[in-house]
Amino acid sequence: MYFKNSVAAIIVIFAIIFGAKTFFSGLIHVGYDDNLTLAERIQPFGQVYLEGDIDVNAIKAPVKTATKARSGEQIYTTTCASCHSVGVLGAPKFGNKADWAPRVKRGIADLVKVAITGTGAMPPRGTCMDCSDDELKAAIDHMTK
Ligand code: HEC
């Protein structure tokens, strides 16, 4: 008799627990996102690529947002002037014909090329790393005027 009652009691308790679980899980969503597949839920956190796994060339370099080119004067004032205004370390001075004439003779294309790579105490791109080649050319045009 006693035994029968306890079995009944256990069944009732289970029924209550199960009922409550079903009831509440409908109200509150606990746990994982049902929209993910099992594979997605248990996938590792990061991924390791070994050389050759992916085609590096297929990854496109970030597209440079088309900003409006700055004027030669702007580039000169913000970067080149620190050396080229007074001739720091022998830099050809702004608008100084004697300094620039022999250089201009070599042609603007060559000056741009040297400005990109740098030479002697002249740093690559005159330290203006985000200057486009055209902007460097404009700055040189401005300095050699
Ligand atoms: C840290 C100082 C410094 C800065 C900044 C600098 N220059 Fe120069 N630049 C020099 C020096 C020094 C020379 C002379 C190098 C030589 O003839 O050996 C020079 C030379 C040049 C020449 C002549 C190169 C040649 O072939 O004779 C050009 C062109 C030039 N600079 C462009 C620029 C431009 C454009 C900028 C700014 C974007 C700039 N420089 C910023 C120091 C500087």
Boltz pocket constraint, residues with backbone or C-beta under 6 A from the ligand:
constraints:
  - pocket:
      binder: B
      contacts: [[A, 75], [A, 76], [A, 79], [A, 80], [A, 81], [A, 82], [A, 83], [A, 84], [A, 88], [A, 89], [A, 90], [A, 91], [A, 92], [A, 103], [A, 110], [A, 111], [A, 112], [A, 114], [A, 115], [A, 119], [A, 120], [A, 121], [A, 122], [A, 123], [A, 125], [A, 126], [A, 127], [A, 128], [A, 131], [A, 136], [A, 139], [A, 140]]
      max_distance: 6.0
